Amino acid sequence: RGALLISLGAVVGCDEGVKVSTFGFDPEDSTKCIQRALDSGLPEIVLDRQATPWVTKPLHGPWLLNPSATSMSVNWITREKCAAGIEWREKGAADWSRRWGVLYGKLDYSKDVHTFHLDGLKPATEYEYRFLSTVDQYNCAYVQTCVGRETYSFRTLDPAKARYTCFFTADIHGSLRLGGDEMFGRTGAKDADLYFFLGDNVNDNMNEPRYYVTTGFLDDVVRMWGMSKPTVFVRGNHDCWGRHATEGWAEYFARPDGRGYYTVAQGPALFVVFDMAEEYRMRSAAGREVQAAYRAEQLAWFRALKASEQWKKATFRIAMCHYGTRTGAGNFKETRAWLRDELVGANGVHLFLCGHEHFYARSLPHDKEVFHNARYDRPK
């Protein structure tokens, strides 16, 4: 009874098979009906034919990443691996633009996690988007293109926006379901333009990220703001550990350039995101070699950024990393050293934000001391 077989198409001739329609059918959205069938514990259920296709919302998502004045990444997870696409348009426009997930000139039926990087957008403009799908060509629930009935929206960043609010948190360790609503309400985060997670987002590691990423925080991000406002996820040490750390991060937090370090700019602020990409306990000689090269790559990129007009014109330069310049042991000391040296000075940052220590602390300009609140394990 540990396995569950779902057959798409005609009714399967099986004594134990139960039609999903037994649990209900809604031509507009059968998500809850199918979920009731999945939760029934039956050894076999059958997705039987109806007069119209079975339509569901995404299993997880959508969530927005990589915001800029001219681009946005849209991500979601479907209940089946399928060919997926997206349509988008300026709000109020008559016509939609359309893009399909394609691999070497053919529809890509191999994924259930879908990412589309939309570019060429207009700054400070609201866009609507909706999803397309066609289920695996060898196991079809429908052969015509299914256009999603839900229409979502987002707004591209505004280079001229002088004042706005950002929400920051760190080290939630998969507990957003427990405290997210409280944080969201007490901080006034519903009015924020941008949301930042400063690392250690997963409970402990990236073993089975589908579960720990979605139920740990991503589903609640989507529920509270993620469908219409973008989130920046900084990678922490726990996000770098586990069997699926590499492909898991790349799959759920994909970037068009494949890099974990980048900038986000709106109005007078330039946000700089650093990526630690820690190898777990540094057991691999190859991993140490790759990490050293990645660290050098980030340093060269940051030095070039500091020489750019974008850097010079930014009124507020705000850098962030999971580890701070005074925190993080082991091999991170090398990164910490150049990070500290490069961030300070006349051409440095105005604010540096980090996580890792699990308590609020701050260091003031021109002061070598660190001021912090009492910790749960250090009450004095």
FENPE-V843933 format. One record per run of one state. SS is the DSSP state (@ for helix, = for strand, . for the rest). FROM is the first residue (numbers start at 0). LEN is the number of residues. Records with the same first field share a line. If there is no record, write none. Layout:
SS: FROM-LEN ; FROM-LEN
This chain:
.: 0-4 ; 8-9 ; 23-7 ; 38-5 ; 47-12 ; 65-6 ; 77-4 ; 90-6 ; 100-1 ; 103-2 ; 107-5 ; 118-7 ; 135-10 ; 147-4 ; 155-10 ; 169-6 ; 186-2 ; 191-2 ; 197-11 ; 226-4 ; 233-4 ; 240-4 ; 252-9 ; 266-2 ; 273-6 ; 282-2 ; 306-2 ; 313-2 ; 320-11 ; 343-7 ; 353-7 ; 362-8 ; 372-2 ; 375-2 ; 378-2
=: 4-4 ; 17-2 ; 43-4 ; 59-6 ; 71-6 ; 81-9 ; 96-4 ; 101-2 ; 105-2 ; 112-6 ; 125-10 ; 145-2 ; 151-4 ; 165-4 ; 193-4 ; 230-3 ; 261-5 ; 268-5 ; 315-5 ; 350-3 ; 360-2 ; 370-2 ; 374-1 ; 377-1
@: 19-4 ; 30-8 ; 175-11 ; 188-3 ; 208-18 ; 237-3 ; 244-8 ; 279-3 ; 284-22 ; 308-5 ; 331-12
